[in-house]
Structure formats: C-alpha cells, structure tokens
Amino acid sequence: MRTIAQTAMLALIIVSGTGSNAKAGEAEAKELVKAMSDYLAGQKTVSFAYDTSFEVVTTEHQKLQLASSGKVGMARPDKIRATRSGGFADVEITFDGKSLTLMGKDVNLYTQLEVPGSIDNLIEELRTKHHLPVPGADLLLSNVYDELMRDVVDVKDLGSGVIAGTECDHLAFRTKDVDWQIWIAQGEHPYPCKYIITSAADKSPRGTQGSRTGRSRGSVNGYRVIGANG
C-alpha cells in the first residue's frame, strides 16, 4: 500500500515534470543547444508561426502582458519576411539584403532603412545603431550557439516538457543580466519550440519602476523546412 510520503513524491514528480533521469550535466545541456544551433544554421529556407508576449512594469509596479502573433519566412543569408499582429500593432517587415521595410498595416504607413548585408548584420545594426533589442532574434542568427552561450554562468537541464504536443528538452541558463529558458524539440529536427527571456530588472521582487524591459516569451508553431536541408 502506497504511503502518504510516496504519494506526495509521485505527485511532485508529475507536477514538476522531472524524474530520476531528468537532470543532465552542463556539458549535455550545451550539446543540446549546439545541436539546435547546427540544425538551424543548416536550414537555408524555413518558415514558422509564433506567439509572443512581452511583460512591462508600470510606475505603480503593476505587471502587464502584451501579446501578439505572427509568421516568419526566411531564406539565408539575406532574405526575411515577418508579420506581427496584436492589440497595439499590425506590422509587416521585409528585408532583401539591401534595405529593411517596415509597414504599419493598421495605419497604412511604411518606412525604409538602408541595411546592406546578411540577416546577421541586420540584427546587429538594429540592436547597436537603432537600439532595438529584438528579443528572440538570436534564434535567426547563423551561429545561434555562440550568441546564446555568451556570458552564461549557470546551466540547468530541467528534463522533458511538451509544447503544443511536441516533446522537448527544457533547458535554463543564466547570465549576469538575463535569465533565459528554451524548449528544444527532441528527435532528428531539434528546432526551438519556446523561448523565454527574463531581464535582471524583472527578477527583482517588485520589478523596476517604469521598466519596459521585463520578460519576453515566445512559442513557435508549425516550424517548417522548405528545401533539401531538413
């Protein structure tokens, strides 16, 4: 007959989603991210849908979550088209290796930036020159692993998780300024299914007054490889 302690332990395992084999070493966790990075780099043309949310903290210390959805189509090294629609925006972004076009569908306005080069160069310029964090864009780079592993000081393998019916490896990482988690599909196609970034400001018990750099969450749906590299 199962004791109360055994029942409680079983319930904890079910709720937490971790078992005796859930923990893996730091090296194994990094290998999973490296395998994902290599897989993504090998796909020359991909498309996927996504759901994302961004948390902000008001001056009254209230956390609000802004949700949106969209689609991304990408052809390496220098073509990308992305849409995002939500309560505050309905936009389409296109990049052709020469310029970036941002179309506001809800306001019927557009703007263009001259950004010659690759998708990697586009993301770097948006972040450094235009001071746009573009959270989640790390997963579009040609070398995802090097970017994600930069300044990592702590690694955890949290075992398996299921995102939209896909069994994934759930990993957590920390840097001085950011905590991030990623769920990577298991099997021959290790693509990212969910990605959460939490800034240092958001890790405090009450957040930072007026902060707009809180927690960014993203889930990928319908990841599809187009071409012969899948």
C-alpha positions, 0 to 999 in steps of 0.5 A: 500500500502506497504511503502518504510520503510516496504519494506526495513524491509521485505527485511532485514528480508529475507536477514538476515534470522531472524524474530520476533521469531528468537532470543532465550535466552542463556539458549535455545541456550545451550539446543540446543547444549546439545541436539546435544551433547546427540544425538551424544554421543548416536550414537555408529556407524555413518558415514558422508561426509564433506567439509572443508576449512581452511583460512591462512594469508600470510606475505603480509596479503593476505587471502587464502582458502584451501579446501578439502573433505572427509568421516568419519566412526566411531564406539565408543569408539575406532574405526575411519576411515577418508579420506581427499582429496584436492589440497595439500593432499590425506590422509587416517587415521585409528585408532583401539584403539591401534595405529593411521595410517596415509597414504599419498595416493598421495605419497604412504607413511604411518606412525604409532603412538602408541595411546592406548585408546578411540577416546577421548584420541586420540584427546587429545594426538594429540592436547597436545603431537603432537600439532595438533589442529584438528579443528572440532574434538570436534564434535567426542568427547563423551561429545561434550557439555562440550568441546564446552561450555568451556570458552564461554562468549557470546551466540547468537541464530541467528534463522533458516538457511538451509544447503544443504536443511536441516533446522537448528538452527544457533547458535554463541558463543564466547570465549576469543580466538575463535569465533565459529558458528554451524548449528544444524539440527532441528527435532528428529536427531539434528546432526551438519550440519556446523561448523565454527571456527574463531581464535582471530588472524583472527578477527583482521582487517588485520589478523596476519602476517604469521598466519596459524591459521585463520578460519576453516569451515566445512559442513557435508553431508549425516550424517548417523546412522548405528545401533539401536541408531538413 
